[in-house]
Amino acid sequence: MLVCIVAKYYIGCSGWWYKDWVGRFYPEGLDEAGRLKYYSQYFNTTEANVTFYKLPPLTTIHSWARKTPKNFVFSVKAPQEFTHQMHFLYSDRKMARFLKLLSPLQNSNKLGVILFQAPPEFVCTESTLQRLEEFLNRLPKGYEFAIEFRHRSWLNEKTFELLSSYRVAYVIVDEPLLPSLIKITTNDFTYIRFHGRGKRVWYYYDYKREELEKWAKRIREEIEPSIKKLYIYFNNHFRAFAPKNAREFIEIIGLSPTELKIQTVQTGLSRFLKSKGKK
């Protein structure tokens, strides 16, 4: 059956530099400097989460833009300083510094979403909801922002109405602790993170095909008709499960390389799409 896809899909992984992907996704002998270029032959986006822990040099961001095709997009995780240390207290100086770092991506049209991940201890109360509103109100225009909550108390209509009023996306998650609630808070885009369902370590998980098929059906029916762009990232990075599942998901959704605007790569593709990752 022919599926008519109107929304633009960006599907990839949360990061690309993992050592244990060598021999499972990356060819043996490929040096670290060549991984991003190789990765961008399979996917049209990645979620750069290194920025959450420490801001890299500006030269690093320039190299990201230089090594990837013109249609490749980077979503970027905001520094934990904003979320885990300052708990969404806004700082013009710190935000300006962060956005300046991202300017090579912004100037080359390769900047996707800026992701804020709230810490688990950040609970929804009247005061924290007000603090979040003050934070959102001061965010600069011209960027796409999304927030991932890690506490169930934020899953309420007041939160969703607040995000909607500032056109900030609620991050839909697949993980063990929170429900996979689909809530669209901006018609511009939706952001989905597949963390895995591991019992001890979330990210140590290889999604079954039927699990991905169920998600594809939900996305087609509940999300795709309402938005312009979908950003979908697999964060289950152990043993290269993330690139394996992301490729499977692209196949299930029914997207061609032309629709994703990526180069096709034949070498090793059959190995990469095996139902079981290399053990």
Secondary structure in CASP SS format (residue, H / E / C, confidence):
PFRMAT SS
TARGET T0000
AUTHOR 0000-0000-0000
METHOD secondary structure of the structure
MODEL  1
M C 1.00
L C 1.00
V C 1.00
C C 1.00
I C 1.00
V C 1.00
A C 1.00
K E 1.00
Y E 1.00
Y E 1.00
I E 1.00
G E 1.00
C E 1.00
S C 1.00
G C 1.00
W C 1.00
W C 1.00
Y C 1.00
K H 1.00
D H 1.00
W H 1.00
V E 1.00
G C 1.00
R C 1.00
F C 1.00
Y E 1.00
P C 1.00
E C 1.00
G C 1.00
L C 1.00
D C 1.00
E H 1.00
A H 1.00
G H 1.00
R H 1.00
L H 1.00
K H 1.00
Y H 1.00
Y H 1.00
S C 1.00
Q C 1.00
Y C 1.00
F C 1.00
N C 1.00
T E 1.00
T E 1.00
E E 1.00
A E 1.00
N C 1.00
V H 1.00
T H 1.00
F H 1.00
Y H 1.00
K C 1.00
L C 1.00
P C 1.00
P C 1.00
L H 1.00
T H 1.00
T H 1.00
I H 1.00
H H 1.00
S H 1.00
W H 1.00
A H 1.00
R H 1.00
K H 1.00
T C 1.00
P C 1.00
K C 1.00
N C 1.00
F C 1.00
V E 1.00
F E 1.00
S E 1.00
V E 1.00
K E 1.00
A C 1.00
P C 1.00
Q H 1.00
E H 1.00
F H 1.00
T H 1.00
H H 1.00
Q H 1.00
M C 1.00
H C 1.00
F C 1.00
L C 1.00
Y C 1.00
S C 1.00
D H 1.00
R H 1.00
K H 1.00
M H 1.00
A H 1.00
R H 1.00
F H 1.00
L H 1.00
K H 1.00
L H 1.00
L C 1.00
S H 1.00
P H 1.00
L H 1.00
Q H 1.00
N H 1.00
S C 1.00
N C 1.00
K C 1.00
L E 1.00
G E 1.00
V E 1.00
I E 1.00
L E 1.00
F E 1.00
Q E 1.00
A C 1.00
P C 1.00
P C 1.00
E C 1.00
F C 1.00
V C 1.00
C C 1.00
T C 1.00
E H 1.00
S H 1.00
T H 1.00
L H 1.00
Q H 1.00
R H 1.00
L H 1.00
E H 1.00
E H 1.00
F H 1.00
L H 1.00
N H 1.00
R H 1.00
L C 1.00
P C 1.00
K C 1.00
G C 1.00
Y C 1.00
E E 1.00
F E 1.00
A E 1.00
I E 1.00
E E 1.00
F C 1.00
R C 1.00
H C 1.00
R H 1.00
S H 1.00
W H 1.00
L C 1.00
N C 1.00
E H 1.00
K H 1.00
T H 1.00
F H 1.00
E H 1.00
L H 1.00
L H 1.00
S H 1.00
S H 1.00
Y C 1.00
R C 1.00
V C 1.00
A E 1.00
Y E 1.00
V E 1.00
I E 1.00
V E 1.00
D E 1.00
E C 1.00
P C 1.00
L C 1.00
L C 1.00
P C 1.00
S C 1.00
L C 1.00
I C 1.00
K C 1.00
I C 1.00
T C 1.00
T C 1.00
N C 1.00
D C 1.00
F E 1.00
T E 1.00
Y E 1.00
I E 1.00
R E 1.00
F E 1.00
H C 1.00
G C 1.00
R C 1.00
G C 1.00
K C 1.00
R C 1.00
V C 1.00
W C 1.00
Y C 1.00
Y C 1.00
Y C 1.00
D C 1.00
Y C 1.00
K C 1.00
R H 1.00
E H 1.00
E H 1.00
L H 1.00
E H 1.00
K H 1.00
W H 1.00
A H 1.00
K H 1.00
R H 1.00
I H 1.00
R H 1.00
E H 1.00
E H 1.00
I H 1.00
E H 1.00
P H 1.00
S H 1.00
I C 1.00
K C 1.00
K E 1.00
L E 1.00
Y E 1.00
I E 1.00
Y E 1.00
F E 1.00
N C 1.00
N C 1.00
H C 1.00
F H 1.00
R H 1.00
A H 1.00
F H 1.00
A H 1.00
P H 1.00
K H 1.00
N H 1.00
A H 1.00
R H 1.00
E H 1.00
F H 1.00
I H 1.00
E H 1.00
I H 1.00
I H 1.00
G C 1.00
L C 1.00
S C 1.00
P H 1.00
T H 1.00
E H 1.00
L H 1.00
K C 1.00
I C 1.00
Q C 1.00
T C 1.00
V C 1.00
Q C 1.00
T C 1.00
G C 1.00
L H 1.00
S H 1.00
R H 1.00
F H 1.00
L C 1.00
K C 1.00
S C 1.00
K C 1.00
G C 1.00
K C 1.00
K C 1.00
END
